[in-house]
Amino acid sequence: MYSLFQRIRSLRHRFWYGVSERIRWSRGAFEETPVRQLCAVNREQGERIAALSSRYQVQFELQMSAATCANNYEYLDILDRGWTGSGMARPTGGVLCDIGCASFWYAATLQAFFRPDRLVGVEIEGHRLFKDGRTRIDYAAGYLRRLPSAQFVVADYADYREPADVIMSWFPFLTAAAVLAWRLPLSVLAPERLFWSIKHNLRPGGTFFMVNHGEEEAALANRLCIAAGLRLVSRWACPGVLSEHRMQPPVLSWWQHV
Ligand SMILES: C[S@@+](CC[C@H](N)C(=O)[O-])C[C@H]1O[C@@H](n2cnc3c(N)ncnc32)[C@H](O)[C@@H]1O
């Protein structure tokens, strides 16, 4: 069902993915140089960041580069507005598992917002090698250095079996185009198995929280959730001043066992 062009791209990605998995290179934990002061924000964005910083007692600029810092404030803004706007009660404590966490650059945001007892980020391509000679686990180790209860796990979540009270996924892959654009082979695209695993690992009374790129992707994700045996509890989407770079506002949804 994939085009010849897609299959050729996938083969190339599979080769490099296999190489990084076999080599498992690491130069050790890498910590970004903190920007200390955020400059490239307008007045409205500055006010919003100040409000978030005070409400959640965070100062990402003292730990991260300007780009990572801005991205963390954006995710915190999405969480703050989304959970308030949807009327969902914010769970605290317990185990929070984030699926497809990349280098887990937003772990500090999840820790500040949910205050879980244990925070786990699961990433299938944890050994990806970047141009600077560092790998994703090197970056993850740096981001988690100040978060003693957080952990980075390199695994395919479709095969991962650990219960959690809150499971979340920010922009999970649902289409071949997205997987190939991220330079992964098409073999990692198994959304039905992924959502079945979510349902299996979610503790009774627990919540699965998902963020999708726009309505079309959210509709596709909704069908997968329902097919896996999850029930939609709430849904929310609203543009925010820290998400102006996005073509469409992220769509948030909350799910529980049927
Ligand atoms: C679009 S990226 C989103 C990354 C991150 N959540 C964020 O918001 O920046 C999706 C991530 O999911 C990871 N991924 C895809 N399939 C996965 C799987 N089956 N298990 C774990 N991680 C997976 C990819 O490697 C990629 O890092």
The ligand as a MOL file (V3000), in Angstrom:
LIG
                    3D

  0  0  0     0  0            999 V3000
M  V30 BEGIN CTAB
M  V30 COUNTS 27 29 0 0 0
M  V30 BEGIN ATOM
M  V30 1 C 6.2510 13.6560 16.1560 0
M  V30 2 S 7.4470 13.0490 17.2400 0 CHG=1
M  V30 3 C 6.9210 13.8560 18.7440 0
M  V30 4 C 8.0070 13.9360 19.7440 0
M  V30 5 C 7.6150 14.5780 21.0660 0
M  V30 6 N 6.4840 13.8890 21.6680 0
M  V30 7 C 7.3280 16.0560 20.9290 0
M  V30 8 O 6.2340 16.4880 21.2500 0
M  V30 9 O 8.2430 16.7920 20.5150 0 CHG=-1
M  V30 10 C 6.9740 11.3680 17.5640 0
M  V30 11 C 8.0180 10.5890 18.3550 0
M  V30 12 O 7.4960 9.2880 18.6270 0
M  V30 13 C 8.5400 8.3440 18.4980 0
M  V30 14 N 7.8810 7.0480 18.2470 0
M  V30 15 C 7.2470 6.6640 17.1200 0
M  V30 16 N 6.7530 5.4220 17.2640 0
M  V30 17 C 7.0510 5.0200 18.5200 0
M  V30 18 C 6.8260 3.8270 19.2640 0
M  V30 19 N 6.1620 2.7960 18.7230 0
M  V30 20 N 7.2690 3.7490 20.5340 0
M  V30 21 C 7.9510 4.7910 21.0950 0
M  V30 22 N 8.2200 5.9420 20.4250 0
M  V30 23 C 7.7760 6.0640 19.1620 0
M  V30 24 C 9.3620 8.8760 17.3330 0
M  V30 25 O 10.6780 8.3520 17.2810 0
M  V30 26 C 9.3430 10.3830 17.6230 0
M  V30 27 O 10.4050 10.7580 18.4720 0
M  V30 END ATOM
M  V30 BEGIN BOND
M  V30 1 1 1 2
M  V30 2 1 2 3
M  V30 3 1 2 10
M  V30 4 1 3 4
M  V30 5 1 4 5
M  V30 6 1 5 6
M  V30 7 1 5 7
M  V30 8 2 7 8
M  V30 9 1 7 9
M  V30 10 1 10 11
M  V30 11 1 11 12
M  V30 12 1 11 26
M  V30 13 1 12 13
M  V30 14 1 13 14
M  V30 15 1 13 24
M  V30 16 1 14 15
M  V30 17 1 14 23
M  V30 18 2 15 16
M  V30 19 1 16 17
M  V30 20 1 17 18
M  V30 21 2 17 23
M  V30 22 1 18 19
M  V30 23 2 18 20
M  V30 24 1 20 21
M  V30 25 2 21 22
M  V30 26 1 22 23
M  V30 27 1 24 25
M  V30 28 1 24 26
M  V30 29 1 26 27
M  V30 END BOND
M  V30 END CTAB
M  END
